[in-house]
Amino acid sequence: MVTIDGSEQSGSGTIVRYAVALAGLKGESVHVVNARARRATPGLRPQHVASILACAALCGAETEGVAVGSREFVFRPGPRIAGGRFRWNIGTAGSATMLGLSVMPMAAVAEQTVNLDIDGGVFQDFAPSPHHLQHVLAPTLAQMGLTIDIQIARAGYVPAGAGMVRLSVTPSRSPLRPMVATEPGRFRRVNGIAFSSHLTARRVSERMARACQERLERAGLSCEIAQVDDATALQPGACLTIWASSSTGCILGADRAGAPRRTSEAIGRHVSDAFLSDIESGATVDRHLADQVVLFAALADGTSRYVIPVETDHLRTNLWLVSRFGASCTCIDRIVTIEGLGLTRSSRA
């Protein structure tokens, strides 16, 4: 049994979600202690409980101590990752996309396609937007041999939540290919989605898009941002996401959710500045894709290598976690190197 001490790393929620994903992938039990120890409210929150139970359902795991507020739990995976159709309700505005990211690695080696309906928050800080997953992570994973699709069935925001995303993962028949991206290439055209709910009168989608586009065009990039005015969510909210592919096939993006007293123009400027900072660094992934792809690189057969814009807490935590489950990895001079485990459905069994 692998023991993971949540107090050893700062990415506390990430440790909880990805420790059980890795346990399910390797078929090894995991004992997590000091869960979210560094947070103001330590222990599991509803979104973490939902992620653990979702991973347990996917691989037939037995769990102990999985409850809101728990600081210690055990996850014992079953012998199969069967796949199939599931629906999970976080019950709060906790991130639906983070739950989706928790189960994606195991779904990559499932016996059949995994289809998920996830109820919870859809657009919020400290979690990727579905648009970023759809237009940045998904095509990157496609290059590695994995097909995922994510759609917004209903938008949802803090504090009401009540959104839904639909995720489909088609398992790979062979080990994933490593991600090798060391040359950033040139970026010329940026696309995006300015999405807002119940804010048409305030022209939020238009204002976010215009502020972002102006900065990108001053930097010499052509830009086309679709404006979406939504009326399905239970409450007002917004999110801006942009992405671009380079001449060498690298895909980078940036996103930002709305929040009280955060203006549309501030969102547009934040997204454009983050994107420009990442591409000007010479990176081959953006600051969020850098940590999202770690678990998939650990699954791959071969050595993944890519250039990051900045070393974040989430990246450090994910590299630390996969090393605890047998993958060899380093981050030196902004170059991440991961020796994959070559996991497949048959090797998992």
C-alpha positions, 0 to 999 in steps of 0.5 A: 500500500502506498501512503501519501501524506497531504502535508508534504505538498501544497496542491492539497486537492490535487493530491486527493484526486490524483492519488486515487486515480493513480492507485486505480491505474496501478491496481495498488491501494493507497492510504492518504493522510493529512488530506488538505492539511494546509487548507483553512478548512482541512479534510475532504470537501464535497467535491473531493468526496465525489471525485474519490467515489467516482474513481471508486465506481470506475474501478470497483474500489473499496474505500474507508474514511471517505466523508466530508471533513475526513483527513484520512482515507483508504482506497483499494482498487478492484481488479477491473476498470470496466467503463460504461455510463455514469452520472455524478452529482457533486451536490455543491458548486464544486468543480465538475471539470476537476472531477472529470480530470480525476477520472480521465486517466483511468478511463484511458485504459478502461475496457469500454468507452466511459461516458460521464454526466457530472453535476456541479460548478462549471465555470470558476476560479482554480479549475479549468473551464470546459472550453480549455479542456475541449480546445487545449487538453483534448487535442493534445491528448489526441496527439498522444492517442487518446480521444476525449470529448467534453460538452457543456449541458448547462452552465453553472457558477458559484455559489449555486452550481447546478451546472452539468458537463458531459464527458466521453473518453474512448480508451486507447487500445495501445499505450499512449504515445509520449508527449514530445514538444520542445520547439514552440514554433510561431503563433499567428491566429488565436480563437476563443469563446466569450461565454456569459449567462443572463448578462446580455444587457450588460454586454459582458461577452462582447466586452470580454472579447473586445478587451482581449482581442485588442491586446492580442492584436497589438501583439501582432496576433489575429484573433477571433472570439465567439460571443455566447449569451446563455440563459440556461444557468441558474444565476449570472456568470461568465468565462473567457477562454482563448487558445491557439496552435503553433507552427510546430503543433503546440497548443496553448490557451488561457481562461478566466471566470467572472467573479463579483467586482471583476469587470469584463475588461479586467477578465479580457486583459487577464486572459490575454496577458496570461496567454502572451506571457506563456508564449513569450516564455518559449513554452510548448504548453501553457501553465495549466496544460503543464500539470494536466498532462503529467498523469497521461505522460506517466501512462505513456510508453516512452519519454515525454518532454516539454517546456513549461512557462513557469513551475507551479505548485500543481505541477510540482505536486503532480510530478511528486505524485506520479513518482510515488507510483513508479514514474521517473520525472524531472523539471530542470530549467523549465523542461519537464521530462517524464519516463512513462510506465507504458500502462494499458488495459492488459498491464492494469489487469 
